[in-house]
Amino acid sequence: AEGRKGAMLVGYSSSSGSSPSASGDEGGSSAAQEAAAQAEGLTSLPGASITAPRLPVPDSVLNMFRDQEEKETVVDDRSKHGGRVRTFAHERGNWATYIYVPYEAQEDFLDLLQLLLAHAHTHVASLTAAAEFHISLSQSVILRHHWINPFVQSLKEHLSSFHRFVCRTDQVKIYTNETKTRTFVGLEVSFGHSQFLELVSEVDKVMEEFNLAPFYENPSFHLSLAWCVGNLSEKLQGQCLQELQEIVDGFEDSSYLLRIHVAEVRCKSGKKVFSFPLR
């Protein structure tokens, strides 16, 4: 049963930008080609060696399959998300999904963030503060809408035995995404790494069950603080990185402030958020 489930999911979760129903498109393409041939005014008659004219096919018939494809197309307007480039094309019925540990920022943390941003802006002016904060436990993957509930149920079962724990995120680090289209300033986990690896191990089992990509090998668990478009990591490394770390180390009560109590895991799929409290 798992093999069949995985096969169905893979068939629907391509990020190549193809239509959600490829077999339907193939049939539509054939019908459109036949209609186009008729529109040429010539067709072969059975048992005859000559061709006879046909009445032109209305444009509405010729365009019916094209119209269907256009209804499924969503235009990606980068101005609505800060100029970021999608990792995979948006398709109707496909839901971007990822698993993470949430962090609710307090006032002192936001004060530290402002200090870090003010200094980082002297090196990269386009850095933007993150809108929310979390520690990722998975890559961003694609789920078809009807697979969300079984996916969430499987996550619930795999995470049900985990206990709460404390981690510390106090090491400044510079990251880029896989496609090098975005750069991030983050705070890496320096304590609690092994517990995160155990969580990822269970999350990866769910990903495998649904034929989805596992998390990165040798992951660097971190809170992303700020981001910018493009690969600007070289400008933020070296002296800038050292100075940012000095700001963190010198911030009042930073050792206490950057301790995170991990009490739940969340899964976000599209606009839906599912919570899995730890024991």
C-alpha positions, 0 to 999 in steps of 0.5 A: 500500500505504501508503494502505491501511495508513494507512486501516486504522490510522485506523479502529482508532485513534480516541480518542473512546472508541468500541468497537474494532469499530464494525461489529460493534457495529452488527450487535449493536445491530440484533439487540438491537433485534429481540430487544427487540421480540420481548420486547414480546410482539407481532410482525407475521405475514407476510400478516396484518393482526393481531399474535400474541403471542410467548413472552418472550425470555430475559434472557440473549439480550437482554443478550448484546450488552450483556455483550460491550460491558461486557467491552470496557470498562475503568474508569479509576481515577485513584487509580492514577495520581496523579489524572491525567486520560487524554488519550484513553480506554483501549480494549482492543487500543489501545496508547499509544505515544510516542518519546523520548530517555532520561536516566538520572539520577545522584545529583548530578542528583537532589540538584539536583531535591530543591533545586528541588522544596523551593523550588517546594513553597513555591508549589505544594505538590502538585508531585510529582517525575517517576518517570523522565526523558526528552526527548520526540520525539513526542506520545502516539499510539494504535497497534493491537497488530498495527501495533506491529512495522511501526511499530517497523521503520519507526522503525528504518529512519528513525533508522539514519543518526543519530549520537550528540550532546551537548545541554544542559538548563539553562533552567527552564521551566513547561509545561502539557499541551494540555488544561491538566489537568497542569502541569510544571516542566522543564529546556529544551534550550539547546544541541543543539536543531537535532539534536533537530529533525532527529530529530523530522523523521524521527519525523514521517515515520513518524507520517505513514506511519501517519496519526498526529499529528506533533510540535508546531510549534516544539517546546520540547525539555525534561526534565520534572522534576515535575508536578501536576494542574491548570493551576497555571502562573501560581503557578510563573511570575514570581518562582518561576521566577526563583528556580528558575533561580538554584538551577540556575545556582548548583548546583555543576558544573551546566554539566557535570551538565546535559550529556546524551549522546544515544546512543539513541532509545526507543519505548514502546508500552504496556509494551513498550520498543524501543531504537534506538542511534545511531551 
